[in-house]
Amino acid sequence: MIQQSSEHWSLYRMACVDRNLLRLAVYELMFCPDIPKKVALNEAVDLGKKFGAEDTGAFVNGVLDRVASLLEK
């Protein structure tokens, strides 16, 4: 799901923080129905801003937005 939703980025090119935040958030979106979608996305973005690079928050938000829309279909 992450690879499919991240344009021009393969998993091995992503920063470790970005990749692992995406993995955690996608797991929550797919397998934790008790966690609202908005909460999973916001937590991942906030963690990305705190522990990632300057643009991690925006990158994580964009990829997770696409993943969430694919899961809704």
Number of C-alpha atoms within 10 A of each C-alpha: 15 17 13 13 18 18 10 8 12 13 13 9 9 12 12 12 16 22 16 15 22 24 16 12 24 23 12 18 22 13 10 13 9 8 12 11 18 11 13 18 23 16 13 24 25 15 16 24 16 12 14 17 13 11 11 22 20 13 17 25 18 16 20 28 16 16 22 19 10 12 12 7 5
